[in-house]
């Protein structure tokens, strides 16, 4: 067991050393760019952009969040229930219920 951990540590140390050497060689050999005012200015295709924040429909965002939670988190619940871990499946269901109801109540408060 100890021999395996030692070889794992040596492999990690060597990979870290090689990574640092490659990084430093790249920093030393790469051409240095000259920072001018034109290069540091933001690029906007020559258009005069008004400082307006875009509107975002939060209800649509929360709808996608709720759908993600409902369908993506269902997989571990079904897997746990199939394996016979019912207590863990119930715990997951409780977490999902809280995660779904929190934005739902927020949307209800937003709507008035």
JONORSUL-V983583 format. One line per field, one symbol per residue. phi: phi as a letter, one per 30 degrees, with the letter a starting at -180 (. if undefined). A space follows every 50 residues. Layout:
phi: ???
This chain:
phi: .dddddddddddddddddddddddddddcddddcdcddddddcbhidddd dcdddbddddddddddddddcddddddddddddjcddddddddddddddd dddddddddddj
